[in-house]
Amino acid sequence: MKSSQEIDQLFNRIANEHLYIETLETQHRDRLDFHEVAVWGIKCALAAAYAAGLAEAKKLQASETQS
């Protein structure tokens, strides 16, 4: 299982790659905390998150099978 830091890094990478958002940390500035994004970007980001979760589940299942 990934640590919360690894999950945050994954979320940040997905947001950056698919939504062009540099960070998911709250900046307390409207122009940095609110973004206008395309629906296809959201769909791609959700698909990337789903794929990452699926890959993690398969990895866990494989390690449980081996032990």
Distance bins in CASP14 RR format, pairs under 12 A and 6 or more apart:
PFRMAT RR
TARGET T0000
AUTHOR 0000-0000-0000
RMODE 2
METHOD distances of the structure
MODEL  1
1 7 0 0 0 0 1 0 0 0 0 0 0
1 53 0 0 0 0 0 1 0 0 0 0 0
1 56 1 0 0 1 0 0 0 0 0 0 0
1 57 0 0 0 0 0 1 0 0 0 0 0
1 59 0 0 0 0 1 0 0 0 0 0 0
1 60 1 0 0 1 0 0 0 0 0 0 0
1 63 0 0 0 0 0 1 0 0 0 0 0
1 64 0 0 0 0 0 1 0 0 0 0 0
2 8 0 0 0 0 1 0 0 0 0 0 0
2 9 0 0 0 0 1 0 0 0 0 0 0
2 10 1 0 0 1 0 0 0 0 0 0 0
2 11 0 0 0 0 0 1 0 0 0 0 0
2 52 0 0 0 0 1 0 0 0 0 0 0
2 53 0 0 0 0 1 0 0 0 0 0 0
2 55 0 0 0 0 0 1 0 0 0 0 0
2 56 1 0 0 1 0 0 0 0 0 0 0
2 57 0 0 0 0 0 1 0 0 0 0 0
2 59 0 0 0 0 1 0 0 0 0 0 0
2 60 0 0 0 0 0 1 0 0 0 0 0
3 9 0 0 0 0 1 0 0 0 0 0 0
3 10 0 0 0 0 0 1 0 0 0 0 0
4 10 0 0 0 0 0 1 0 0 0 0 0
4 11 0 0 0 0 0 1 0 0 0 0 0
5 11 0 0 0 0 0 1 0 0 0 0 0
5 12 0 0 0 0 0 1 0 0 0 0 0
6 12 0 0 0 0 0 1 0 0 0 0 0
6 13 0 0 0 0 0 1 0 0 0 0 0
6 52 0 0 0 0 0 1 0 0 0 0 0
6 56 0 0 0 0 1 0 0 0 0 0 0
7 13 0 0 0 0 0 1 0 0 0 0 0
7 14 0 0 0 0 0 1 0 0 0 0 0
7 24 0 0 0 0 0 1 0 0 0 0 0
7 49 0 0 0 0 0 1 0 0 0 0 0
7 52 0 0 0 0 1 0 0 0 0 0 0
7 53 0 0 0 0 1 0 0 0 0 0 0
7 56 0 0 0 0 1 0 0 0 0 0 0
8 14 0 0 0 0 0 1 0 0 0 0 0
8 15 0 0 0 0 0 1 0 0 0 0 0
8 23 0 0 0 0 0 1 0 0 0 0 0
8 24 1 0 0 1 0 0 0 0 0 0 0
8 25 0 0 0 0 1 0 0 0 0 0 0
9 15 0 0 0 0 0 1 0 0 0 0 0
9 16 0 0 0 0 0 1 0 0 0 0 0
9 23 0 0 0 0 0 1 0 0 0 0 0
9 24 0 0 0 0 0 1 0 0 0 0 0
9 25 0 0 0 0 0 1 0 0 0 0 0
9 52 0 0 0 0 0 1 0 0 0 0 0
10 16 0 0 0 0 0 1 0 0 0 0 0
10 17 0 0 0 0 0 1 0 0 0 0 0
10 24 0 0 0 0 0 1 0 0 0 0 0
10 45 0 0 0 0 0 1 0 0 0 0 0
10 48 0 0 0 0 1 0 0 0 0 0 0
10 49 1 0 0 1 0 0 0 0 0 0 0
10 51 0 0 0 0 0 1 0 0 0 0 0
10 52 1 0 1 0 0 0 0 0 0 0 0
10 53 0 0 0 0 1 0 0 0 0 0 0
10 55 0 0 0 0 0 1 0 0 0 0 0
10 56 0 0 0 0 1 0 0 0 0 0 0
11 17 0 0 0 0 0 1 0 0 0 0 0
11 18 0 0 0 0 0 1 0 0 0 0 0
11 19 0 0 0 0 0 1 0 0 0 0 0
11 21 0 0 0 0 0 1 0 0 0 0 0
11 23 0 0 0 0 0 1 0 0 0 0 0
11 24 1 0 1 0 0 0 0 0 0 0 0
11 25 0 0 0 0 0 1 0 0 0 0 0
11 45 0 0 0 0 1 0 0 0 0 0 0
11 46 0 0 0 0 0 1 0 0 0 0 0
11 48 0 0 0 0 1 0 0 0 0 0 0
11 49 1 0 0 1 0 0 0 0 0 0 0
11 52 0 0 0 0 1 0 0 0 0 0 0
11 53 0 0 0 0 0 1 0 0 0 0 0
12 18 0 0 0 0 0 1 0 0 0 0 0
12 19 0 0 0 0 0 1 0 0 0 0 0
12 21 0 0 0 0 1 0 0 0 0 0 0
12 22 0 0 0 0 1 0 0 0 0 0 0
12 23 1 0 0 1 0 0 0 0 0 0 0
12 24 1 0 1 0 0 0 0 0 0 0 0
12 25 0 0 0 0 1 0 0 0 0 0 0
12 45 0 0 0 0 0 1 0 0 0 0 0
12 48 0 0 0 0 0 1 0 0 0 0 0
12 49 0 0 0 0 0 1 0 0 0 0 0
13 19 0 0 0 0 0 1 0 0 0 0 0
13 21 0 0 0 0 0 1 0 0 0 0 0
13 22 0 0 0 0 0 1 0 0 0 0 0
13 23 0 0 0 0 0 1 0 0 0 0 0
13 24 0 0 0 0 0 1 0 0 0 0 0
13 45 0 0 0 0 0 1 0 0 0 0 0
13 48 0 0 0 0 1 0 0 0 0 0 0
13 49 0 0 0 0 0 1 0 0 0 0 0
13 52 0 0 0 0 1 0 0 0 0 0 0
14 20 0 0 0 0 0 1 0 0 0 0 0
14 21 0 0 0 0 1 0 0 0 0 0 0
14 24 0 0 0 0 1 0 0 0 0 0 0
14 41 0 0 0 0 0 1 0 0 0 0 0
14 42 0 0 0 0 0 1 0 0 0 0 0
14 44 0 0 0 0 1 0 0 0 0 0 0
14 45 1 0 1 0 0 0 0 0 0 0 0
14 46 0 0 0 0 1 0 0 0 0 0 0
14 47 0 0 0 0 1 0 0 0 0 0 0
14 48 1 0 1 0 0 0 0 0 0 0 0
14 49 1 0 1 0 0 0 0 0 0 0 0
14 50 0 0 0 0 0 1 0 0 0 0 0
14 51 0 0 0 0 1 0 0 0 0 0 0
14 52 1 0 0 1 0 0 0 0 0 0 0
14 53 0 0 0 0 0 1 0 0 0 0 0
15 21 1 0 1 0 0 0 0 0 0 0 0
15 22 0 0 0 0 1 0 0 0 0 0 0
15 23 1 0 0 1 0 0 0 0 0 0 0
15 24 1 0 1 0 0 0 0 0 0 0 0
15 25 0 0 0 0 0 1 0 0 0 0 0
15 35 0 0 0 0 1 0 0 0 0 0 0
15 37 0 0 0 0 1 0 0 0 0 0 0
15 41 0 0 0 0 0 1 0 0 0 0 0
15 42 0 0 0 0 0 1 0 0 0 0 0
15 44 0 0 0 0 0 1 0 0 0 0 0
15 45 1 0 0 1 0 0 0 0 0 0 0
15 46 0 0 0 0 0 1 0 0 0 0 0
15 48 0 0 0 0 1 0 0 0 0 0 0
15 49 0 0 0 0 1 0 0 0 0 0 0
16 22 1 0 0 1 0 0 0 0 0 0 0
16 23 0 0 0 0 1 0 0 0 0 0 0
16 24 0 0 0 0 1 0 0 0 0 0 0
16 35 0 0 0 0 0 1 0 0 0 0 0
16 41 0 0 0 0 0 1 0 0 0 0 0
16 45 0 0 0 0 1 0 0 0 0 0 0
16 48 0 0 0 0 0 1 0 0 0 0 0
17 41 0 0 0 0 1 0 0 0 0 0 0
17 44 0 0 0 0 1 0 0 0 0 0 0
17 45 0 0 0 0 1 0 0 0 0 0 0
17 47 0 0 0 0 0 1 0 0 0 0 0
17 48 1 0 0 1 0 0 0 0 0 0 0
17 49 0 0 0 0 0 1 0 0 0 0 0
17 52 0 0 0 0 0 1 0 0 0 0 0
18 35 0 0 0 0 0 1 0 0 0 0 0
18 37 0 0 0 0 1 0 0 0 0 0 0
18 38 0 0 0 0 1 0 0 0 0 0 0
18 39 0 0 0 0 0 1 0 0 0 0 0
18 40 0 0 0 0 1 0 0 0 0 0 0
18 41 1 0 1 0 0 0 0 0 0 0 0
18 42 1 0 0 1 0 0 0 0 0 0 0
18 43 0 0 0 0 1 0 0 0 0 0 0
18 44 1 0 1 0 0 0 0 0 0 0 0
18 45 1 1 0 0 0 0 0 0 0 0 0
18 46 0 0 0 0 1 0 0 0 0 0 0
18 47 0 0 0 0 1 0 0 0 0 0 0
18 48 1 0 1 0 0 0 0 0 0 0 0
18 49 0 0 0 0 1 0 0 0 0 0 0
18 51 0 0 0 0 0 1 0 0 0 0 0
18 52 0 0 0 0 0 1 0 0 0 0 0
19 35 1 0 0 1 0 0 0 0 0 0 0
19 36 0 0 0 0 0 1 0 0 0 0 0
19 37 1 0 1 0 0 0 0 0 0 0 0
19 38 0 0 0 0 1 0 0 0 0 0 0
19 39 0 0 0 0 0 1 0 0 0 0 0
19 40 0 0 0 0 0 1 0 0 0 0 0
19 41 1 0 1 0 0 0 0 0 0 0 0
19 42 1 0 0 1 0 0 0 0 0 0 0
19 43 0 0 0 0 0 1 0 0 0 0 0
19 44 0 0 0 0 1 0 0 0 0 0 0
19 45 1 0 1 0 0 0 0 0 0 0 0
19 46 0 0 0 0 0 1 0 0 0 0 0
19 48 0 0 0 0 0 1 0 0 0 0 0
19 49 0 0 0 0 0 1 0 0 0 0 0
20 35 0 0 0 0 1 0 0 0 0 0 0
20 36 0 0 0 0 0 1 0 0 0 0 0
20 37 1 0 0 1 0 0 0 0 0 0 0
20 38 0 0 0 0 1 0 0 0 0 0 0
20 41 0 0 0 0 1 0 0 0 0 0 0
20 42 0 0 0 0 0 1 0 0 0 0 0
20 44 0 0 0 0 0 1 0 0 0 0 0
20 45 0 0 0 0 0 1 0 0 0 0 0
21 27 0 0 0 0 0 1 0 0 0 0 0
21 32 0 0 0 0 1 0 0 0 0 0 0
21 33 0 0 0 0 1 0 0 0 0 0 0
21 34 0 0 0 0 0 1 0 0 0 0 0
21 35 1 0 1 0 0 0 0 0 0 0 0
21 36 0 0 0 0 0 1 0 0 0 0 0
21 37 1 0 0 1 0 0 0 0 0 0 0
21 41 0 0 0 0 0 1 0 0 0 0 0
21 42 0 0 0 0 0 1 0 0 0 0 0
21 45 0 0 0 0 1 0 0 0 0 0 0
22 32 0 0 0 0 1 0 0 0 0 0 0
22 33 0 0 0 0 0 1 0 0 0 0 0
22 35 0 0 0 0 1 0 0 0 0 0 0
23 29 0 0 0 0 0 1 0 0 0 0 0
23 32 0 0 0 0 1 0 0 0 0 0 0
23 33 0 0 0 0 1 0 0 0 0 0 0
23 35 0 0 0 0 0 1 0 0 0 0 0
24 32 0 0 0 0 0 1 0 0 0 0 0
24 33 0 0 0 0 1 0 0 0 0 0 0
24 35 0 0 0 0 0 1 0 0 0 0 0
24 45 0 0 0 0 0 1 0 0 0 0 0
25 32 0 0 0 0 1 0 0 0 0 0 0
25 33 0 0 0 0 1 0 0 0 0 0 0
26 32 0 0 0 0 1 0 0 0 0 0 0
26 33 1 0 0 1 0 0 0 0 0 0 0
26 34 0 0 0 0 0 1 0 0 0 0 0
27 33 1 0 1 0 0 0 0 0 0 0 0
27 34 0 0 0 0 1 0 0 0 0 0 0
27 35 0 0 0 0 0 1 0 0 0 0 0
28 34 0 0 0 0 0 1 0 0 0 0 0
30 36 0 0 0 0 0 1 0 0 0 0 0
35 41 0 0 0 0 0 1 0 0 0 0 0
35 42 0 0 0 0 0 1 0 0 0 0 0
35 45 0 0 0 0 0 1 0 0 0 0 0
36 42 0 0 0 0 0 1 0 0 0 0 0
37 43 0 0 0 0 0 1 0 0 0 0 0
37 44 0 0 0 0 0 1 0 0 0 0 0
37 45 0 0 0 0 1 0 0 0 0 0 0
37 46 0 0 0 0 0 1 0 0 0 0 0
38 44 0 0 0 0 1 0 0 0 0 0 0
38 45 0 0 0 0 0 1 0 0 0 0 0
39 45 0 0 0 0 0 1 0 0 0 0 0
39 46 0 0 0 0 0 1 0 0 0 0 0
40 46 0 0 0 0 0 1 0 0 0 0 0
40 47 0 0 0 0 0 1 0 0 0 0 0
41 47 0 0 0 0 1 0 0 0 0 0 0
41 48 0 0 0 0 1 0 0 0 0 0 0
41 49 0 0 0 0 0 1 0 0 0 0 0
42 48 0 0 0 0 0 1 0 0 0 0 0
42 49 0 0 0 0 0 1 0 0 0 0 0
43 49 0 0 0 0 0 1 0 0 0 0 0
43 50 0 0 0 0 0 1 0 0 0 0 0
44 50 0 0 0 0 0 1 0 0 0 0 0
44 51 0 0 0 0 0 1 0 0 0 0 0
45 51 0 0 0 0 0 1 0 0 0 0 0
45 52 0 0 0 0 0 1 0 0 0 0 0
46 52 0 0 0 0 0 1 0 0 0 0 0
46 53 0 0 0 0 0 1 0 0 0 0 0
47 53 0 0 0 0 0 1 0 0 0 0 0
47 54 0 0 0 0 0 1 0 0 0 0 0
48 54 0 0 0 0 0 1 0 0 0 0 0
48 55 0 0 0 0 0 1 0 0 0 0 0
49 55 0 0 0 0 0 1 0 0 0 0 0
49 56 0 0 0 0 0 1 0 0 0 0 0
50 56 0 0 0 0 0 1 0 0 0 0 0
50 57 0 0 0 0 0 1 0 0 0 0 0
51 57 0 0 0 0 0 1 0 0 0 0 0
51 58 0 0 0 0 0 1 0 0 0 0 0
52 58 0 0 0 0 0 1 0 0 0 0 0
52 59 0 0 0 0 0 1 0 0 0 0 0
53 59 0 0 0 0 1 0 0 0 0 0 0
53 60 0 0 0 0 1 0 0 0 0 0 0
53 61 0 0 0 0 0 1 0 0 0 0 0
54 60 0 0 0 0 0 1 0 0 0 0 0
54 61 0 0 0 0 0 1 0 0 0 0 0
55 61 0 0 0 0 0 1 0 0 0 0 0
55 62 0 0 0 0 0 1 0 0 0 0 0
56 62 0 0 0 0 0 1 0 0 0 0 0
56 63 0 0 0 0 0 1 0 0 0 0 0
57 63 0 0 0 0 0 1 0 0 0 0 0
57 64 0 0 0 0 0 1 0 0 0 0 0
58 64 0 0 0 0 0 1 0 0 0 0 0
58 65 0 0 0 0 0 1 0 0 0 0 0
59 65 0 0 0 0 0 1 0 0 0 0 0
59 66 0 0 0 0 0 1 0 0 0 0 0
60 66 0 0 0 0 0 1 0 0 0 0 0
60 67 0 0 0 0 0 1 0 0 0 0 0
61 67 0 0 0 0 0 1 0 0 0 0 0
END
